[in-house]
Amino acid sequence: PEQIGFMKFKSPIEETQKIIAELNGKVDAMIGIMHMGVDNENNISDTGVTDVANACPELDVIFAGHMHQLVKDKAINGVRIVEPGKYGQYLSRVDLTFKKDSNNKLVLDKSSLNDSSYTIKGVESDKNIEALVKPYHDKLRADANIVIGEVKGVNMVDPDEIPGIPTIHLEDTPLIDLFHEVALYYSKADVVSLGTDNEKAKLNVGPIKRKDIAFNYTYAGGEVTVYEVTGAQLKKYMEWSADYYNTLKDGDITISFNPVRRASKYSTNDYFGGINYTIDLTKESGNRITDLKYKNGAPIKDTDKIKLGMNSYRMDQLLAKGGIF
């Protein structure tokens, strides 16, 4: 895109190796501060610190980020890896111990590397920093509290009946219907898909403020992009989304979720609007989407050309190596 045409995107591994070459012999330890998660993102090579650690054993420690996970007591290829969760919830610390060799030179004792994670809960904030950011904080709060609509009648998401099993993942809700209607209206697509990353999603009777939308729809790059797909491709995507759930077995008393999919940084359970369909969790993966029809009741054929409105980030994930397209 032209808005980033002036930028150059380089390999994190190659850039790290250049810096290592510059520092080699000049420092007693090498520590990487990287806005990358442990694993590669969307199966794209060199986007996770695992690949960096395997390619750069000269590093002693990597402070990771991006994936919003708490990582501790982890070493890859002799490199200690830590990540402090998300939203400032934790502080990661790594203690390095050095010894002197026979030439009186400091040498890092990697066997004594120790990392700790500290919760920030209960830590008093810095009043000087609070005063510094207060004008911006107040401006953002005023913007977030602008009223843009109103909910009348009933709340848009029922309370969870079972702790740990969010209603938003179990049934149709007026909240998702609202998001679908908005996306369909502005995108002019035939079908739209979106999800919510907030398992405590809610929109109760009363005024709707701008912050309420952000509370329920936090997905990165949330704009809707329209793609042309076939009916077969749409169903394949829907089957992928339905793999968010485990197959129901005899003796199960409730729905459960695929632990691998639940571990993702963002929710990978997408909801589809503009069509009617059923997810049959008694069926195995790849065969769960049934009764797939347009709103007028006509069945969706594999050869149909469909305008699908969705998040470009998700499409990139589906198109990436290891994706479904």
LOZALO-691667 format. One record per residue: chain; residue number from 1; residue in three letters; x, y, z of N, C-alpha, C, O in turn. Coordinates in steps of 0.05 Angstrom, whole numbers. Example, Ala and Ser with C-alpha at 12.3 -4.5 7.8 and 13.67 -1.06 7.14 Angstrom:
// residues 2
 c   k   r     nX     nY     nZ    caX    caY    caZ     cX     cY     cZ     oX     oY     oZ
 A   1 ALA    264   -114    156    246    -90    156    264    -66    156    285    -66    169
 A   2 SER    257    -45    142    273    -21    143    258      1    157    268     23    161
This chain:
// residues 325
 c   k   r     nX     nY     nZ    caX    caY    caZ     cX     cY     cZ     oX     oY     oZ
 A   1 PRO     17    -24      0      0      0      0     17     25      0     39     25     11
 A   2 GLU      7     46    -13     24     70    -16     31     83     10     52     97     12
 A   3 GLN     14     80     31     20     93     56     44     82     71     54     94     89
 A   4 ILE     53     58     62     77     47     75     98     41     53    118     27     59
 A   5 GLY     95     53     30    113     48      8    141     57     13    160     47      1
 A   6 PHE    144     77     30    171     88     36    186     72     57    209     77     63
 A   7 MET    172     52     69    184     36     90    198     11     79    191      1     58
 A   8 LYS    218      2     93    231    -23     86    228    -43    109    234    -37    132
 A   9 PHE    219    -67    103    215    -88    123    237   -109    120    238   -122     99
 A  10 LYS    253   -111    140    276   -129    139    273   -152    158    256   -152    176
 A  11 SER    289   -172    154    289   -197    170    299   -191    198    321   -180    201
 A  12 PRO    284   -197    219    293   -193    247    319   -208    252    336   -199    267
 A  13 ILE    321   -232    240    345   -248    245    370   -235    233    391   -233    245
 A  14 GLU    367   -226    208    390   -213    195    398   -188    209    422   -183    212
 A  15 GLU    379   -172    218    386   -147    232    399   -153    260    417   -139    268
 A  16 THR    388   -174    273    400   -182    299    429   -192    295    446   -185    311
 A  17 GLN    433   -207    274    460   -217    269    480   -195    263    503   -196    270
 A  18 LYS    470   -174    250    488   -150    244    496   -137    270    520   -130    274
 A  19 ILE    477   -134    289    483   -121    314    502   -139    331    520   -128    344
 A  20 ILE    497   -165    330    515   -183    345    544   -181    335    563   -180    350
 A  21 ALA    547   -178    308    574   -176    297    587   -150    306    611   -149    311
 A  22 GLU    571   -128    309    582   -103    318    590   -104    347    610    -91    355
 A  23 LEU    575   -119    364    580   -120    392    600   -142    401    611   -141    423
 A  24 ASN    604   -161    383    621   -184    390    649   -175    400    663   -161    387
 A  25 GLY    656   -185    424    681   -179    436    682   -153    451    702   -146    464
 A  26 LYS    660   -137    450    659   -111    464    642   -111    489    643    -93    505
 A  27 VAL    626   -132    493    607   -133    515    609   -160    530    620   -179    519
 A  28 ASP    599   -160    554    600   -184    571    575   -201    568    575   -225    575
 A  29 ALA    553   -189    558    528   -204    554    512   -190    532    515   -166    528
 A  30 MET    496   -205    518    478   -194    498    449   -200    504    442   -223    508
 A  31 ILE    433   -179    506    405   -182    513    388   -169    491    392   -146    484
 A  32 GLY    369   -184    481    351   -174    460    324   -165    472    312   -179    488
 A  33 ILE    316   -141    464    289   -131    472    273   -131    446    278   -115    428
 A  34 MET    254   -149    443    241   -154    418    210   -154    420    199   -168    437
 A  35 HIS    197   -139    404    168   -139    403    159   -162    385    147   -158    364
 A  36 MET    164   -186    395    157   -210    380    149   -231    401    160   -232    423
 A  37 GLY    131   -249    394    123   -270    412    142   -294    410    161   -293    394
 A  38 VAL    137   -314    426    154   -338    425    152   -352    398    172   -360    386
 A  39 ASP    127   -356    389    122   -370    364    119   -351    340    114   -328    344
 A  40 ASN    124   -362    317    119   -346    292     90   -338    290     72   -354    297
 A  41 GLU     85   -315    279     58   -305    276     47   -313    249     60   -308    228
 A  42 ASN     23   -325    249     11   -334    224     29   -352    207     28   -352    183
 A  43 ASN     46   -367    221     64   -386    208     84   -373    189     94   -386    171
 A  44 ILE     90   -347    194    110   -333    177    137   -335    191    140   -327    214
 A  45 SER    156   -346    176    183   -350    188    195   -324    198    191   -303    188
 A  46 ASP    211   -327    219    227   -305    231    210   -284    245    221   -262    250
 A  47 THR    185   -289    251    169   -270    264    166   -276    294    152   -261    308
 A  48 GLY    178   -297    303    178   -304    332    206   -306    343    225   -312    327
 A  49 VAL    209   -303    369    236   -303    380    248   -332    381    272   -335    385
 A  50 THR    232   -352    377    243   -379    375    262   -381    351    284   -391    354
 A  51 ASP    254   -370    328    271   -371    305    296   -353    310    318   -361    301
 A  52 VAL    292   -331    323    315   -313    329    335   -327    347    359   -326    342
 A  53 ALA    325   -340    368    343   -353    387    358   -376    374    381   -381    379
 A  54 ASN    344   -391    356    357   -413    342    379   -403    323    399   -417    319
 A  55 ALA    374   -380    312    394   -369    292    415   -352    306    436   -347    294
 A  56 CYS    410   -343    330    429   -325    344    436   -335    372    427   -322    391
 A  57 PRO    450   -357    374    457   -368    401    476   -349    417    480   -354    440
 A  58 GLU    487   -329    404    504   -310    418    488   -293    439    499   -283    458
 A  59 LEU    461   -291    434    445   -277    453    443   -293    479    443   -318    479
 A  60 ASP    442   -279    501    439   -292    527    410   -292    537    401   -311    549
 A  61 VAL    397   -270    532    369   -267    541    353   -252    520    364   -234    506
 A  62 ILE    328   -259    517    309   -244    500    285   -237    517    272   -254    528
 A  63 PHE    279   -211    518    254   -202    530    234   -199    506    237   -182    489
 A  64 ALA    214   -217    506    195   -218    484    170   -202    491    167   -191    513
 A  65 GLY    152   -200    471    127   -186    475    107   -193    454    108   -215    442
 A  66 HIS     88   -176    449     69   -177    426     47   -198    429     24   -192    423
 A  67 MET     53   -222    439     33   -243    440     16   -243    465     -2   -260    468
 A  68 HIS     22   -224    483      5   -221    507      5   -246    525    -15   -252    537
 A  69 GLN     28   -259    526     30   -284    543     51   -280    564     70   -266    561
 A  70 LEU     46   -293    587     66   -293    608     85   -317    604     76   -340    605
 A  71 VAL    110   -311    598    130   -332    592    152   -330    613    164   -308    617
 A  72 LYS    158   -352    626    180   -353    645    192   -381    645    180   -400    635
 A  73 ASP    216   -383    657    229   -409    659    231   -423    632    227   -447    630
 A  74 LYS    238   -408    611    239   -420    584    266   -413    572    275   -390    572
 A  75 ALA    278   -433    560    304   -429    546    302   -443    518    291   -465    516
 A  76 ILE    311   -429    498    312   -439    471    340   -437    460    350   -414    457
 A  77 ASN    352   -459    453    379   -459    442    399   -444    460    417   -431    451
 A  78 GLY    394   -447    486    412   -435    506    406   -406    512    420   -393    527
 A  79 VAL    385   -395    499    377   -367    504    353   -366    522    332   -378    517
 A  80 ARG    355   -351    545    333   -349    563    312   -330    551    318   -309    541
 A  81 ILE    286   -339    552    264   -324    541    244   -316    563    236   -333    578
 A  82 VAL    236   -291    564    215   -282    583    196   -263    568    204   -250    549
 A  83 GLU    172   -262    577    152   -244    566    133   -236    589    123   -254    603
 A  84 PRO    127   -210    593    112   -202    617     82   -199    613     69   -181    623
 A  85 GLY     70   -218    598     40   -217    595     31   -193    579     42   -187    558
 A  86 LYS     10   -180    589     -2   -158    574    -13   -137    593    -16   -141    617
 A  87 TYR    -19   -114    581    -32    -91    595    -17    -83    620    -29    -73    639
 A  88 GLY     10    -86    621     25    -78    644     19    -95    669     23    -85    691
 A  89 GLN     10   -119    665      3   -136    688     27   -147    703     25   -152    727
 A  90 TYR     49   -151    689     73   -163    702     98   -148    694     99   -133    674
 A  91 LEU    118   -152    710    145   -143    704    164   -167    703    165   -183    723
 A  92 SER    178   -171    681    196   -193    679    224   -184    687    233   -163    679
 A  93 ARG    238   -201    702    265   -195    711    283   -219    706    275   -242    711
 A  94 VAL    307   -214    697    327   -236    693    352   -228    708    363   -206    702
 A  95 ASP    362   -244    726    387   -239    740    410   -254    726    408   -278    720
 A  96 LEU    431   -239    720    455   -250    707    478   -250    727    483   -230    741
 A  97 THR    492   -272    729    515   -275    747    540   -278    730    541   -294    712
 A  98 PHE    561   -262    737    586   -263    722    608   -273    740    609   -269    764
 A  99 LYS    627   -287    728    651   -296    741    675   -286    726    673   -279    703
 A 100 LYS    698   -286    739    723   -279    726    738   -304    718    742   -322    734
 A 101 ASP    748   -304    693    763   -327    684    793   -323    692    800   -305    706
 A 102 SER    810   -341    682    838   -340    689    852   -315    680    873   -307    690
 A 103 ASN    840   -301    660    852   -276    650    839   -252    663    842   -229    654
 A 104 ASN    824   -257    684    810   -235    699    789   -222    682    782   -198    687
 A 105 LYS    778   -237    663    757   -226    646    730   -236    655    727   -260    663
 A 106 LEU    710   -219    655    683   -227    663    671   -246    644    672   -242    619
 A 107 VAL    659   -267    654    646   -288    638    618   -293    650    616   -298    674
 A 108 LEU    598   -292    633    571   -297    642    567   -327    649    574   -344    633
 A 109 ASP    557   -332    673    551   -360    681    522   -366    673    504   -360    688
 A 110 LYS    519   -378    649    492   -383    639    477   -403    656    452   -402    657
 A 111 SER    491   -420    669    478   -440    686    464   -428    710    446   -440    722
 A 112 SER    471   -403    717    459   -390    740    437   -370    732    427   -356    749
 A 113 LEU    431   -368    706    410   -349    698    384   -355    712    376   -378    714
 A 114 ASN    372   -335    722    347   -338    737    328   -316    729    335   -292    729
 A 115 ASP    303   -323    723    283   -302    716    259   -303    735    253   -324    746
 A 116 SER    247   -280    739    224   -277    757    203   -260    744    210   -243    727
 A 117 SER    178   -264    751    156   -247    742    142   -235    766    134   -250    784
 A 118 TYR    138   -209    766    126   -196    788     99   -184    779     97   -171    758
 A 119 THR     78   -189    794     52   -176    788     53   -147    795     65   -139    815
 A 120 ILE     41   -131    778     40   -102    783     16    -94    800     14    -71    809
 A 121 LYS     -2   -113    804    -26   -107    820    -18    -97    848     -2   -110    862
 A 122 GLY    -29    -75    856    -24    -64    882      0    -45    883      5    -32    904
 A 123 VAL     14    -43    861     37    -24    860     27      4    855     12      9    837
 A 124 GLU     35     23    872     25     50    870     37     64    845     61     61    840
 A 125 SER     20     78    830     30     91    806     46    116    813     43    127    834
 A 126 ASP     62    124    794     79    148    797     62    173    793     51    177    771
 A 127 LYS     59    189    813     42    213    812     53    233    791     37    247    778
 A 128 ASN     79    235    788     90    253    768     82    245    740     76    262    723
 A 129 ILE     83    219    735     75    209    709     45    214    704     36    221    683
 A 130 GLU     29    209    725      0    214    723     -6    243    715    -22    248    698
 A 131 ALA      8    261    728      4    290    722     13    296    693      0    313    680
 A 132 LEU     34    283    684     44    288    658     24    280    636     21    294    616
 A 133 VAL     11    257    640     -7    247    619    -36    255    623    -53    248    607
 A 134 LYS    -42    268    645    -70    275    652    -84    290    629   -107    283    624
 A 135 PRO    -73    310    617    -87    324    595    -96    305    573   -118    308    562
 A 136 TYR    -78    287    566    -85    268    544   -105    247    554   -123    240    539
 A 137 HIS   -102    239    579   -121    220    591   -149    232    591   -168    219    584
 A 138 ASP   -151    257    600   -178    270    601   -190    273    573   -214    270    570
 A 139 LYS   -173    280    554   -183    284    526   -194    257    515   -215    257    502
 A 140 LEU   -179    236    520   -187    210    510   -212    200    524   -230    188    511
 A 141 ARG   -214    205    550   -238    197    565   -263    211    554   -284    200    551
 A 142 ALA   -260    237    549   -283    253    538   -291    241    511   -315    239    506
 A 143 ASP   -272    234    494   -279    223    468   -292    195    471   -311    189    458
 A 144 ALA   -281    179    490   -292    152    494   -320    152    504   -335    133    500
 A 145 ASN   -328    173    518   -355    175    531   -375    189    514   -397    195    523
 A 146 ILE   -369    195    488   -388    207    470   -411    187    465   -405    164    458
 A 147 VAL   -436    195    469   -458    177    464   -465    176    434   -468    197    421
 A 148 ILE   -466    152    423   -471    148    395   -497    133    389   -504    129    366
 A 149 GLY   -511    124    410   -536    109    406   -548    101    432   -540    110    453
 A 150 GLU   -567     83    430   -581     74    454   -592     45    450   -602     38    429
 A 151 VAL   -590     29    471   -601      2    471   -628      4    486   -629     13    509
 A 152 LYS   -649     -6    474   -675     -7    487   -685    -36    487   -678    -52    470
 A 153 GLY   -701    -42    507   -713    -68    508   -698    -88    526   -705    -91    549
 A 154 VAL   -678   -101    514   -663   -122    529   -633   -118    526   -624   -106    506
 A 155 ASN   -618   -129    545   -589   -128    542   -581   -146    518   -595   -165    512
 A 156 MET   -559   -139    506   -551   -152    481   -535   -178    484   -532   -192    465
 A 157 VAL   -526   -184    509   -513   -210    514   -523   -220    541   -521   -205    561
 A 158 ASP   -533   -244    542   -541   -256    568   -517   -262    585   -495   -267    575
 A 159 PRO   -521   -262    612   -499   -270    630   -490   -299    625   -506   -315    616
 A 160 ASP   -465   -305    630   -455   -332    628   -470   -350    647   -473   -344    671
 A 161 GLU   -479   -373    637   -493   -392    655   -473   -410    669   -477   -419    692
 A 162 ILE   -450   -415    656   -429   -432    668   -403   -417    668   -394   -408    646
 A 163 PRO   -390   -413    691   -365   -399    691   -344   -411    673   -341   -436    672
 A 164 GLY   -330   -394    657   -310   -404    639   -320   -411    612   -304   -417    594
 A 165 ILE   -346   -410    608   -358   -416    582   -374   -392    573   -398   -390    580
 A 166 PRO   -362   -373    559   -375   -347    553   -400   -351    535   -399   -365    515
 A 167 THR   -421   -337    542   -446   -338    526   -440   -329    497   -452   -339    479
 A 168 ILE   -422   -309    494   -417   -298    468   -407   -319    448   -410   -316    424
 A 169 HIS   -395   -341    459   -385   -363    442   -406   -386    439   -400   -406    425
 A 170 LEU   -429   -384    452   -447   -406    452   -472   -402    435   -484   -422    427
 A 171 GLU   -480   -377    430   -506   -373    418   -506   -347    402   -489   -329    406
 A 172 ASP   -526   -344    385   -530   -318    372   -537   -297    393   -551   -303    412
 A 173 THR   -526   -274    389   -532   -252    408   -539   -227    392   -529   -223    370
 A 174 PRO   -556   -210    403   -562   -184    390   -538   -167    385   -537   -152    366
 A 175 LEU   -517   -170    402   -493   -154    399   -479   -161    372   -472   -143    357
 A 176 ILE   -475   -186    367   -462   -194    342   -480   -188    318   -470   -181    297
 A 177 ASP   -506   -191    322   -525   -183    300   -521   -154    293   -522   -147    270
 A 178 LEU   -518   -137    313   -514   -108    309   -488   -104    293   -488    -89    273
 A 179 PHE   -467   -116    301   -441   -113    287   -443   -123    258   -433   -110    240
 A 180 HIS   -458   -145    254   -462   -155    227   -477   -135    210   -470   -130    187
 A 181 GLU   -498   -124    221   -515   -105    206   -498    -81    197   -500    -71    175
 A 182 VAL   -482    -71    216   -466    -47    210   -445    -54    188   -442    -39    169
 A 183 ALA   -432    -77    191   -412    -86    171   -424    -91    144   -412    -83    123
 A 184 LEU   -447   -103    143   -461   -108    117   -469    -82    104   -466    -79     80
 A 185 TYR   -479    -63    120   -489    -38    109   -466    -22     96   -469    -12     74
 A 186 TYR   -444    -19    111   -423     -2    101   -404    -15     80   -393     -2     64
 A 187 SER   -402    -42     82   -384    -56     63   -398    -63     37   -385    -67     17
 A 188 LYS   -425    -65     38   -440    -74     14   -434   -103      7   -438   -111    -16
 A 189 ALA   -423   -118     26   -416   -146     20   -441   -163     22   -462   -155     32
 A 190 ASP   -439   -188     12   -461   -207     14   -460   -221     41   -481   -226     53
 A 191 VAL   -436   -226     51   -432   -240     76   -409   -226     91   -391   -216     78
 A 192 VAL   -411   -224    117   -390   -213    133   -382   -232    155   -399   -248    164
 A 193 SER   -357   -230    164   -349   -246    187   -333   -228    206   -318   -211    198
 A 194 LEU   -337   -233    232   -321   -219    252   -323   -234    278   -339   -252    281
 A 195 GLY   -306   -227    297   -307   -239    323   -304   -218    344   -301   -194    338
 A 196 THR   -304   -226    369   -298   -208    391   -276   -221    408   -276   -245    413
 A 197 ASP   -258   -204    417   -236   -214    434   -243   -211    464   -227   -218    481
 A 198 ASN   -267   -201    469   -275   -197    497   -295   -219    505   -318   -219    496
 A 199 GLU   -286   -237    522   -303   -259    530   -324   -250    550   -343   -265    557
 A 200 LYS   -322   -225    559   -342   -214    577   -358   -192    562   -366   -172    573
 A 201 ALA   -361   -196    535   -374   -177    518   -402   -171    529   -417   -189    538
 A 202 LYS   -410   -146    528   -437   -138    537   -444   -111    525   -426    -95    519
 A 203 LEU   -470   -106    522   -480    -80    515   -508    -79    526   -527    -89    514
 A 204 ASN   -510    -67    549   -535    -67    564   -554    -44    557   -545    -24    545
 A 205 VAL   -579    -47    566   -599    -26    561   -588      1    571   -579      3    594
 A 206 GLY   -591     21    554   -581     48    562   -565     60    539   -565     50    517
 A 207 PRO   -552     83    544   -537     96    523   -514     80    513   -501     66    529
 A 208 ILE   -508     81    487   -484     68    476   -463     89    472   -467    109    458
 A 209 LYS   -440     85    485   -418    104    482   -396     92    464   -395     68    459
 A 210 ARG   -379    109    454   -358    100    436   -341     78    449   -332     59    436
 A 211 LYS   -336     81    475   -320     62    489   -333     34    490   -319     14    492
 A 212 ASP   -360     33    489   -374      8    489   -368     -9    464   -366    -33    465
 A 213 ILE   -365      5    442   -358     -9    417   -329    -20    419   -324    -43    412
 A 214 ALA   -311     -3    428   -283    -12    432   -281    -35    452   -264    -53    449
 A 215 PHE   -298    -34    473   -297    -55    493   -304    -82    481   -293   -103    489
 A 216 ASN   -322    -82    462   -332   -107    450   -318   -115    424   -318   -139    417
 A 217 TYR   -306    -96    411   -294   -102    385   -266    -90    385   -262    -67    376
 A 218 THR   -247   -104    396   -220    -94    400   -200   -104    379   -176    -99    381
 A 219 TYR   -209   -119    359   -192   -132    340   -174   -113    326   -183    -92    316
 A 220 ALA   -148   -119    323   -129   -102    310   -136    -98    281   -143   -117    267
 A 221 GLY   -134    -73    271   -141    -68    243   -169    -76    237   -174    -91    218
 A 222 GLY   -188    -66    252   -215    -76    251   -232    -68    227   -256    -74    225
 A 223 GLU   -219    -54    207   -234    -46    184   -244    -71    168   -232    -92    170
 A 224 VAL   -265    -67    153   -276    -89    137   -266    -87    108   -270    -66     95
 A 225 THR   -253   -107     98   -244   -108     70   -261   -129     56   -267   -150     67
 A 226 VAL   -268   -124     31   -286   -142     16   -269   -158     -3   -254   -148    -19
 A 227 TYR   -273   -185     -2   -259   -203    -20   -280   -220    -35   -302   -225    -25
 A 228 GLU   -273   -228    -60   -291   -246    -74   -282   -274    -69   -259   -281    -74
 A 229 VAL   -300   -291    -59   -294   -319    -54   -316   -336    -66   -337   -326    -73
 A 230 THR   -310   -362    -69   -331   -380    -78   -346   -391    -53   -338   -388    -31
 A 231 GLY   -369   -403    -59   -384   -416    -37   -367   -437    -23   -369   -441      1
 A 232 ALA   -351   -452    -39   -334   -473    -27   -313   -461     -8   -308   -471     13
 A 233 GLN   -301   -438    -17   -281   -425      0   -294   -414     26   -282   -415     47
 A 234 LEU   -318   -402     23   -332   -392     47   -336   -415     67   -331   -412     91
 A 235 LYS   -346   -438     57   -351   -460     75   -326   -470     88   -325   -478    111
 A 236 LYS   -304   -471     72   -278   -479     84   -269   -461    106   -260   -471    127
 A 237 TYR   -273   -435    103   -267   -416    123   -285   -420    148   -275   -419    170
 A 238 MET   -310   -425    143   -329   -429    165   -322   -455    181   -324   -455    205
 A 239 GLU   -313   -475    166   -305   -500    180   -280   -495    197   -278   -506    219
 A 240 TRP   -262   -479    187   -238   -472    202   -246   -458    228   -236   -464    249
 A 241 SER   -265   -439    226   -274   -424    249   -288   -443    269   -284   -441    293
 A 242 ALA   -303   -462    259   -318   -481    276   -299   -499    291   -307   -512    311
 A 243 ASP   -274   -501    282   -254   -518    297   -246   -505    323   -230   -516    338
 A 244 TYR   -257   -481    329   -252   -468    355   -264   -486    377   -255   -484    400
 A 245 TYR   -283   -503    370   -296   -520    390   -286   -549    388   -277   -558    367
 A 246 ASN   -288   -563    410   -283   -592    410   -307   -607    401   -330   -597    403
 A 247 THR   -303   -631    390   -326   -648    382   -339   -658    407   -326   -667    426
 A 248 LEU   -366   -657    407   -381   -668    430   -380   -698    430   -384   -711    410
 A 249 LYS   -374   -709    453   -372   -738    457   -394   -747    476   -405   -731    491
 A 250 ASP   -399   -773    476   -418   -784    496   -409   -778    524   -386   -783    531
 A 251 GLY   -427   -768    540   -420   -761    568   -414   -732    572   -414   -722    595
 A 252 ASP   -409   -717    550   -404   -688    553   -430   -675    562   -452   -681    553
 A 253 ILE   -426   -656    581   -450   -642    591   -451   -613    582   -471   -599    586
 A 254 THR   -430   -605    569   -430   -578    558   -409   -576    535   -393   -593    531
 A 255 ILE   -410   -554    521   -391   -548    500   -364   -543    512   -362   -531    534
 A 256 SER   -343   -551    498   -315   -544    507   -300   -533    483   -309   -535    460
 A 257 PHE   -277   -521    488   -262   -507    467   -236   -520    461   -223   -533    478
 A 258 ASN   -227   -517    436   -201   -527    427   -179   -511    441   -177   -487    437
 A 259 PRO   -163   -524    458   -143   -509    474   -122   -495    457   -112   -474    465
 A 260 VAL   -115   -506    434    -96   -493    416   -107   -466    406    -93   -446    405
 A 261 ARG   -132   -467    397   -145   -443    387   -150   -423    409   -148   -398    404
 A 262 ARG   -156   -432    433   -160   -414    455   -135   -399    463   -136   -378    476
 A 263 ALA   -112   -411    457    -86   -399    465    -77   -377    446    -57   -364    452
 A 264 SER    -92   -373    425    -84   -352    405    -86   -324    418   -102   -319    436
 A 265 LYS    -69   -306    408    -69   -278    418    -96   -266    414   -107   -253    433
 A 266 TYR   -108   -270    391   -135   -259    385   -154   -283    383   -146   -305    377
 A 267 SER   -179   -278    388   -199   -299    384   -200   -308    355   -198   -291    337
 A 268 THR   -202   -334    350   -204   -344    323   -231   -357    319   -235   -373    301
 A 269 ASN   -251   -348    335   -278   -357    331   -293   -335    317   -302   -316    330
 A 270 ASP   -297   -338    291   -310   -317    276   -340   -324    272   -348   -347    270
 A 271 TYR   -356   -303    272   -385   -305    269   -392   -294    241   -380   -274    233
 A 272 PHE   -411   -306    228   -417   -299    200   -445   -288    198   -464   -299    208
 A 273 GLY   -447   -265    185   -472   -251    182   -480   -249    153   -463   -249    135
 A 274 GLY   -507   -246    148   -517   -245    121   -525   -272    110   -535   -274     87
 A 275 ILE   -521   -293    125   -528   -320    118   -540   -335    142   -538   -325    164
 A 276 ASN   -551   -358    137   -561   -376    158   -544   -402    157   -538   -412    136
 A 277 TYR   -538   -412    180   -522   -437    181   -524   -449    209   -532   -435    228
 A 278 THR   -517   -474    212   -516   -488    237   -489   -500    241   -477   -510    222
 A 279 ILE   -478   -499    266   -454   -513    272   -461   -538    288   -471   -536    310
 A 280 ASP   -456   -561    277   -463   -587    289   -437   -598    302   -420   -610    288
 A 281 LEU   -435   -595    328   -411   -604    342   -410   -634    348   -390   -643    360
 A 282 THR   -430   -648    340   -429   -678    342   -413   -689    318   -405   -712    319
 A 283 LYS   -408   -672    298   -393   -681    275   -364   -673    278   -356   -655    293
 A 284 GLU   -347   -688    264   -318   -683    266   -310   -658    250   -325   -648    234
 A 285 SER   -286   -650    256   -274   -626    242   -277   -628    212   -271   -649    200
 A 286 GLY   -285   -606    200   -288   -606    171   -315   -612    161   -321   -609    137
 A 287 ASN   -333   -621    178   -360   -629    170   -382   -618    189   -403   -630    192
 A 288 ARG   -376   -595    201   -394   -585    222   -414   -564    212   -435   -561    224
 A 289 ILE   -408   -551    190   -426   -531    179   -448   -544    163   -443   -557    143
 A 290 THR   -473   -540    173   -496   -552    159   -516   -530    153   -515   -509    165
 A 291 ASP   -535   -537    135   -558   -519    129   -547   -491    121   -558   -471    130
 A 292 LEU   -527   -490    105   -515   -465     97   -531   -452     74   -533   -463     52
 A 293 LYS   -544   -430     81   -563   -417     62   -561   -387     63   -552   -375     83
 A 294 TYR   -569   -374     41   -573   -345     41   -597   -338     58   -612   -356     65
 A 295 LYS   -600   -313     64   -622   -304     81   -649   -310     67   -669   -313     81
 A 296 ASN   -649   -311     41   -675   -317     27   -681   -347     26   -702   -354     14
 A 297 GLY   -665   -363     38   -670   -391     40   -656   -408     18   -657   -433     20
 A 298 ALA   -645   -395     -2   -631   -410    -23   -605   -422    -13   -590   -408      1
 A 299 PRO   -599   -447    -20   -574   -459    -11   -550   -446    -24   -551   -437    -47
 A 300 ILE   -528   -444    -10   -503   -433    -21   -488   -456    -35   -482   -476    -23
 A 301 LYS   -483   -452    -61   -470   -472    -77   -439   -468    -77   -430   -445    -73
 A 302 ASP   -425   -489    -81   -395   -487    -81   -385   -467   -102   -365   -454    -98
 A 303 THR   -400   -465   -125   -390   -448   -147   -400   -419   -145   -392   -403   -162
 A 304 ASP   -416   -413   -125   -426   -385   -123   -404   -366   -119   -384   -372   -105
 A 305 LYS   -406   -342   -131   -387   -320   -126   -399   -302   -104   -421   -292   -107
 A 306 ILE   -384   -298    -83   -394   -285    -59   -375   -262    -51   -351   -266    -51
 A 307 LYS   -387   -239    -45   -371   -217    -34   -370   -220     -4   -390   -217     10
 A 308 LEU   -346   -226      6   -342   -231     35   -328   -207     48   -306   -201     40
 A 309 GLY   -341   -195     67   -329   -173     82   -317   -184    108   -330   -196    124
 A 310 MET   -291   -178    112   -278   -189    135   -252   -172    141   -245   -155    126
 A 311 ASN   -240   -179    163   -216   -166    172   -192   -175    155   -188   -199    151
 A 312 SER   -176   -156    144   -154   -164    127   -133   -180    142   -119   -196    131
 A 313 TYR   -130   -174    168   -111   -189    185   -118   -219    185   -101   -236    183
 A 314 ARG   -144   -224    188   -153   -252    188   -148   -265    160   -139   -288    159
 A 315 MET   -154   -251    139   -149   -262    112   -120   -268    108   -113   -289     97
 A 316 ASP   -102   -250    117    -74   -255    115    -66   -280    130    -49   -296    120
 A 317 GLN    -78   -285    153    -73   -309    168    -82   -334    153    -68   -354    153
 A 318 LEU   -105   -332    140   -115   -355    125    -99   -361    100    -98   -384     91
 A 319 LEU    -87   -340     89    -71   -343     64    -42   -350     70    -28   -359     51
 A 320 ALA    -33   -346     94     -5   -351    101      3   -380     99    -15   -398     98
 A 321 LYS     28   -386     99     38   -413     99     26   -428    123     28   -419    146
 A 322 GLY     14   -451    118      0   -466    139    -28   -458    142    -43   -470    159
 A 323 GLY    -38   -438    127    -66   -430    128    -84   -448    112    -75   -470    104
 A 324 ILE   -108   -440    108   -127   -458     95   -131   -452     65   -142   -468     51
 A 325 PHE   -121   -429     56   -124   -422     27    -96   -423     13    -94   -418    -11
